[in-house]
Amino acid sequence: MEKKRVTWIDTVRAAAMIVVILGHMHVKKWEQVWAYSFHMPIFFLISGAAYSLSSKAKAMDTWDYIKYRAKGLVVPYFWLNFLMLPVWILNFKILGSTKTPLKKEILGIFVSNAGIIKCPSNATWFLTALFLTTVCYYLLEKICKYDFAKIFLWCILIGICGFLISFTKLRKIYLPWHINVIPTAMLYFGMGVGFMKSYSTIMKPFERYRYLYGSLFFMIGSAAGILNGKVSMHGNIYKNGLLFLVSSIFISFSLVLLLQKIPEKIESYLRFIGRNTLVITAVHCPMLRFLEKFSSQTKLFVKNYPNVTAVLILIASMLVAWSIKHYFPFMIGEKRKNRVV
């Protein structure tokens, strides 16, 4: 069962990654509103689900676990941003005419919040935010002595605080590594953990009519998201909290239902995307900016054909991800596998 769960986690993560890319294209306003209604919450949900499958958290002491998560998230964040720095120079210094000094862009890498200072790949804010969220949840587990009822109650209370902050002037105070987003992220992360703990119980009523329920939840979630208007998790903008929860949870659950039994060939491609979201997250926006800056023809193409552009950028990002994984795995916190002769 665990292996099957990991497979669908990868496919759902891949679907979320594709939606992220589409959301960054020049799509219609309602399409962007729809994408933003769930594309970041679902990543925290999936991360919580993956966390619940791992035994490393309980097996490690606090400092070792922090180092372990830093290797998997923070190290790739820095490597990938410095990798994208020459692309930023090409896009904005050579092809563009930005007055932003290089040292400020480098400083932005350490700040990891475009609301304060931009960095070469602003989409990677999720990596540092996820690192802080995971560590906070890990510490909460320790404090609550692994009593999930207590842990989830705290996640709800912390999440409510996050929503309340979004309606105050504090929302406009941008903090390094998106610290102010962590309370809301904790709620979704906790829900992901809870979902996996009760996976069989939750899924059983929907098994027989999986696609019917999945389609229904998808439509309800989409309607709620579009009705709510454009939100921004990294900006702590949620508008109507209830609609935001309905859209993000319903669409996320619909994808879990719809993407578990798909053709093997499609699943294999989605698994690859899902297992390489670190790199794809980092490189897709710089690629888009390059196309926008390269010539008036490419700029027009990107604007007129956003879906085709998204596919091309996804394929290019997958090629970069494959290259890094095979030749420079240290950049994503992995070790190079020895070839068998």
C-alpha positions as CSV (number, residue, x, y, z in Angstrom):
1,M,0.0,0.0,0.0
2,E,2.8,2.4,0.9
3,K,4.4,2.0,-2.6
4,K,1.0,2.7,-4.2
5,R,0.6,5.8,-2.1
6,V,4.0,7.1,-3.0
7,T,3.1,6.7,-6.7
8,W,0.0,8.8,-6.5
9,I,1.8,11.4,-4.5
10,D,4.2,11.8,-7.4
11,T,1.4,12.0,-10.0
12,V,-0.6,14.5,-8.0
13,R,2.6,16.5,-7.3
14,A,3.2,16.5,-11.1
15,A,-0.3,17.7,-11.9
16,A,0.2,20.5,-9.3
17,M,3.6,21.4,-11.0
18,I,2.0,21.6,-14.4
19,V,-0.7,23.9,-13.0
20,V,2.0,26.1,-11.4
21,I,3.7,26.5,-14.9
22,L,0.3,27.3,-16.5
23,G,-0.4,29.9,-13.8
24,H,2.8,31.7,-14.7
25,M,1.9,31.9,-18.4
26,H,-0.1,34.6,-20.1
27,V,-3.3,32.7,-19.7
28,K,-6.8,34.2,-19.3
29,K,-7.5,35.9,-16.0
30,W,-10.0,33.3,-14.8
31,E,-7.5,30.5,-15.6
32,Q,-4.9,32.2,-13.5
33,V,-7.4,32.7,-10.7
34,W,-8.3,29.0,-10.8
35,A,-4.6,27.9,-10.8
36,Y,-3.7,30.1,-7.8
37,S,-6.8,28.9,-5.9
38,F,-5.0,25.6,-5.0
39,H,-1.6,25.2,-6.7
40,M,0.4,26.1,-3.5
41,P,-1.8,24.6,-0.8
42,I,-1.7,21.3,-2.6
43,F,2.1,21.2,-2.5
44,F,1.9,21.6,1.3
45,L,-0.8,19.0,1.5
46,I,1.3,16.5,-0.6
47,S,4.4,17.3,1.5
48,G,2.5,16.5,4.7
49,A,1.3,13.2,3.1
50,A,4.9,12.3,2.1
51,Y,6.1,13.3,5.6
52,S,3.7,10.8,7.2
53,L,5.1,8.0,5.1
54,S,8.7,8.6,6.3
55,S,10.1,7.1,9.4
56,K,13.1,9.4,9.4
57,A,11.5,12.1,11.6
58,K,11.1,9.7,14.6
59,A,14.4,8.1,14.0
60,M,16.5,11.3,14.1
61,D,17.2,13.7,16.9
62,T,16.3,17.4,16.3
63,W,19.5,18.7,14.9
64,D,20.1,15.7,12.6
65,Y,16.6,16.1,11.2
66,I,17.0,19.8,10.6
67,K,20.3,19.0,8.7
68,Y,18.5,16.3,6.7
69,R,15.7,18.6,5.6
70,A,18.2,21.4,4.9
71,K,20.1,19.1,2.6
72,G,16.9,18.2,0.7
73,L,15.4,21.7,0.5
74,V,17.7,24.5,1.4
75,V,20.8,23.3,-0.3
76,P,18.9,22.8,-3.6
77,Y,17.3,26.2,-3.2
78,F,20.7,27.9,-3.1
79,W,22.3,25.8,-5.8
80,L,19.4,26.3,-8.2
81,N,19.2,30.0,-7.6
82,F,22.9,30.5,-8.3
83,L,22.5,28.3,-11.3
84,M,19.8,30.6,-12.6
85,L,21.9,33.7,-11.8
86,P,23.6,33.8,-15.3
87,V,20.2,33.3,-16.9
88,W,19.0,36.4,-14.9
89,I,22.0,38.3,-16.2
90,L,21.2,37.2,-19.7
91,N,17.5,38.1,-19.4
92,F,17.7,41.4,-17.6
93,K,21.1,42.8,-18.1
94,I,22.0,41.7,-21.7
95,L,18.6,41.3,-23.3
96,G,16.8,43.6,-20.9
97,S,17.7,46.9,-19.3
98,T,17.1,46.4,-15.6
99,K,18.8,48.8,-13.2
100,T,18.8,46.2,-10.4
101,P,22.5,45.7,-9.4
102,L,23.8,42.1,-9.4
103,K,24.7,42.2,-5.7
104,K,21.1,43.0,-4.8
105,E,19.9,40.0,-6.8
106,I,22.4,37.8,-5.0
107,L,21.2,39.3,-1.6
108,G,17.6,38.3,-2.7
109,I,18.7,34.7,-2.8
110,F,19.4,34.8,0.9
111,V,16.2,36.7,1.7
112,S,14.0,34.4,-0.3
113,N,11.0,36.7,-0.5
114,A,10.4,38.7,-3.7
115,G,8.2,41.1,-1.7
116,I,11.5,42.3,-0.1
117,I,14.1,41.6,-2.8
118,K,13.7,39.5,-5.9
119,C,16.1,36.6,-6.7
120,P,17.0,34.8,-9.9
121,S,14.1,32.2,-9.4
122,N,11.4,33.7,-7.3
123,A,9.2,30.6,-7.6
124,T,11.7,28.8,-5.3
125,W,10.3,30.6,-2.3
126,F,8.3,27.5,-1.7
127,L,11.5,25.5,-0.9
128,T,12.5,27.7,2.1
129,A,8.9,28.0,3.2
130,L,8.5,24.2,3.1
131,F,11.7,23.7,5.0
132,L,10.5,26.0,7.9
133,T,7.0,24.4,7.8
134,T,8.4,20.8,8.0
135,V,10.8,21.7,10.8
136,C,7.9,23.5,12.7
137,Y,5.7,20.4,12.3
138,Y,8.5,18.1,13.4
139,L,9.0,20.2,16.6
140,L,5.3,20.3,17.2
141,E,5.3,16.5,17.1
142,K,8.0,16.4,19.7
143,I,6.2,18.9,22.0
144,C,2.9,16.9,21.7
145,K,4.7,13.6,22.0
146,Y,3.3,12.3,18.7
147,D,-0.3,12.7,19.8
148,F,-1.8,13.5,16.4
149,A,-5.1,14.8,17.8
150,K,-3.2,17.4,19.8
151,I,-0.8,18.1,16.9
152,F,-3.7,18.7,14.4
153,L,-5.6,20.9,16.9
154,W,-2.5,23.1,17.1
155,C,-2.2,23.1,13.3
156,I,-5.8,24.3,13.1
157,L,-5.3,27.0,15.7
158,I,-2.0,28.1,14.0
159,G,-3.7,28.1,10.6
160,I,-6.6,30.3,11.9
161,C,-3.9,32.7,13.1
162,G,-2.4,32.7,9.6
163,F,-5.8,33.5,8.0
164,L,-6.5,36.3,10.6
165,I,-3.1,37.8,10.0
166,S,-3.9,38.0,6.2
167,F,-6.8,40.5,7.1
168,T,-4.6,42.8,9.1
169,K,-1.8,45.3,8.3
170,L,0.7,42.6,9.3
171,R,0.0,41.0,5.9
172,K,2.0,43.8,4.3
173,I,5.0,43.1,6.4
174,Y,7.2,40.8,4.3
175,L,9.6,38.5,6.2
176,P,12.6,36.5,5.0
177,W,11.9,33.0,3.9
178,H,8.1,33.8,4.0
179,I,8.0,33.2,7.7
180,N,4.5,34.9,7.8
181,V,3.2,32.2,5.4
182,I,4.2,29.3,7.7
183,P,1.0,29.4,10.0
184,T,-1.3,28.8,7.0
185,A,1.1,26.3,5.5
186,M,1.1,24.4,8.8
187,L,-2.7,23.8,8.5
188,Y,-2.3,22.2,5.0
189,F,0.8,20.2,6.0
190,G,-1.1,18.9,9.0
191,M,-4.1,18.0,6.8
192,G,-1.8,16.1,4.5
193,V,-0.4,14.1,7.4
194,G,-3.9,13.4,8.8
195,F,-5.1,12.3,5.3
196,M,-2.4,9.7,5.1
197,K,-3.0,8.4,8.6
198,S,-6.7,7.8,7.7
199,Y,-6.1,7.1,4.1
200,S,-8.1,3.8,3.8
201,T,-11.0,5.1,5.9
202,I,-11.3,8.3,3.9
203,M,-10.9,6.7,0.4
204,K,-13.2,3.7,0.9
205,P,-16.6,5.5,0.4
206,F,-15.3,7.0,-2.9
207,E,-13.7,3.9,-4.4
208,R,-16.7,2.6,-6.4
209,Y,-17.5,5.9,-8.1
210,R,-14.1,7.4,-8.0
211,Y,-14.3,9.4,-11.2
212,L,-17.8,10.7,-10.5
213,Y,-16.9,12.0,-7.1
214,G,-13.6,13.3,-8.4
215,S,-15.3,15.2,-11.1
216,L,-17.9,16.6,-8.7
217,F,-15.2,17.7,-6.2
218,F,-13.2,19.3,-9.0
219,M,-16.2,21.3,-10.2
220,I,-17.1,22.5,-6.7
221,G,-13.6,23.4,-5.9
222,S,-13.1,25.2,-9.2
223,A,-16.3,27.2,-8.8
224,A,-15.3,28.2,-5.2
225,G,-11.8,29.3,-6.4
226,I,-13.1,31.4,-9.3
227,L,-15.8,32.9,-7.1
228,N,-13.2,33.9,-4.5
229,G,-10.9,35.7,-7.0
230,K,-7.2,35.6,-7.3
231,V,-5.4,34.7,-4.1
232,S,-1.7,34.5,-3.4
233,M,-0.3,32.2,-0.7
234,H,3.2,33.7,-0.9
235,G,1.6,37.1,-0.5
236,N,-0.7,36.0,2.3
237,I,-3.8,37.0,0.3
238,Y,-6.6,34.5,0.8
239,K,-9.7,36.8,0.5
240,N,-12.7,34.7,1.7
241,G,-11.1,32.1,3.9
242,L,-13.9,29.6,3.6
243,L,-13.9,29.7,-0.2
244,F,-10.1,29.4,-0.2
245,L,-10.3,26.3,1.9
246,V,-13.1,24.7,-0.2
247,S,-11.3,25.4,-3.5
248,S,-7.9,24.2,-2.3
249,I,-9.1,21.1,-0.4
250,F,-11.8,20.0,-2.9
251,I,-9.5,20.3,-6.0
252,S,-6.6,18.6,-4.2
253,F,-8.8,15.7,-3.2
254,S,-10.3,15.5,-6.7
255,L,-6.8,15.0,-8.1
256,V,-6.1,12.3,-5.6
257,L,-9.2,10.5,-6.8
258,L,-8.7,11.1,-10.5
259,L,-5.0,10.4,-10.9
260,Q,-4.6,7.1,-9.1
261,K,-5.7,4.8,-11.9
262,I,-4.3,6.2,-15.2
263,P,-2.5,4.6,-18.2
264,E,1.0,3.4,-17.2
265,K,2.8,5.5,-19.9
266,I,1.2,8.7,-18.7
267,E,1.8,7.8,-15.1
268,S,5.5,7.2,-15.8
269,Y,5.9,10.8,-17.3
270,L,4.0,12.2,-14.4
271,R,6.1,10.3,-11.9
272,F,9.2,11.8,-13.4
273,I,7.8,15.3,-13.2
274,G,6.6,14.7,-9.6
275,R,10.0,13.5,-8.5
276,N,11.8,16.5,-10.1
277,T,9.7,19.4,-9.0
278,L,12.7,21.0,-7.3
279,V,14.4,21.7,-10.5
280,I,11.3,22.4,-12.6
281,T,10.2,24.9,-10.0
282,A,13.5,26.7,-10.3
283,V,14.0,26.9,-14.0
284,H,10.6,27.3,-15.6
285,C,10.1,31.1,-14.9
286,P,13.7,32.1,-16.0
287,M,12.9,30.2,-19.2
288,L,9.7,32.1,-19.7
289,R,11.5,35.4,-19.1
290,F,14.1,34.4,-21.7
291,L,11.4,33.9,-24.3
292,E,9.8,37.2,-23.4
293,K,13.1,39.1,-23.8
294,F,14.8,37.2,-26.7
295,S,12.9,38.9,-29.5
296,S,9.6,40.5,-30.4
297,Q,8.5,37.3,-32.2
298,T,9.1,35.1,-29.2
299,K,7.5,37.6,-26.9
300,L,4.4,37.6,-29.2
301,F,4.4,33.8,-29.4
302,V,4.5,33.5,-25.5
303,K,1.6,35.9,-25.3
304,N,-0.6,34.3,-28.0
305,Y,0.1,30.7,-27.3
306,P,0.5,30.3,-23.5
307,N,-0.5,26.6,-23.5
308,V,2.0,25.6,-26.1
309,T,4.6,27.7,-24.3
310,A,3.9,25.9,-21.1
311,V,4.4,22.5,-22.8
312,L,7.7,23.6,-24.4
313,I,8.9,25.0,-21.1
314,L,7.9,21.9,-19.2
315,I,9.8,19.7,-21.7
316,A,12.9,21.9,-21.4
317,S,12.6,21.9,-17.7
318,M,12.4,18.1,-17.6
319,L,15.6,17.9,-19.7
320,V,17.4,20.2,-17.2
321,A,16.1,18.1,-14.3
322,W,17.3,14.9,-15.9
323,S,20.7,16.4,-16.6
324,I,21.1,17.7,-13.0
325,K,19.9,14.4,-11.5
326,H,22.4,12.4,-13.6
327,Y,25.4,14.7,-13.7
328,F,25.1,17.2,-10.8
329,P,22.9,15.4,-8.2
330,F,24.7,17.3,-5.3
331,M,22.7,20.4,-6.5
332,I,19.5,18.7,-5.4
333,G,20.9,17.2,-2.2
334,E,21.5,13.7,-3.7
335,K,24.5,11.5,-4.2
336,R,25.7,10.4,-7.6
337,K,24.9,6.7,-8.2
338,N,27.8,4.5,-9.2
339,R,27.4,2.9,-12.5
340,V,27.4,-0.9,-12.6
341,V,30.0,-2.1,-15.1
